[in-house]
Amino acid sequence: MGSHYAILCVDRNVSGPDLRSAYHRQARKWHPDKHAGGEEHATEVFKSISLAYQVLSDPDTRARYDESLAIAAARHSTEQEPSWRSAPADPGLSDLDMGLLGVLIDVLDDVFEVASEVFLGLVDWL
């Protein structure tokens, strides 16, 4: 659920005009000026919304993103989920919070994978 599609609350086959409408709807909802006292959280969500639209609105970038989603899905379908990822969700979190949490987990997985490759490369070099 941590995909750019989930952040904008759209399907993967969304058209350009519908994507733009979804972006504007989410941007208005999460604009930091509308969240007195919670500007930091709203700013982070707003940045995620902007990034999602930037990626999905460009056809070439969107195609590469969709390809990376397909590769990640294939990779994850052959791996066993770590127990910390399959833990029940906190009922106090909204769907958007869970989506952002999913994005964070995916990013941290990627960082860990790259760091592991770098470390293994250093070990081989030594």
Beta strands, then each sheet from edge to edge (+ up, - down):
end
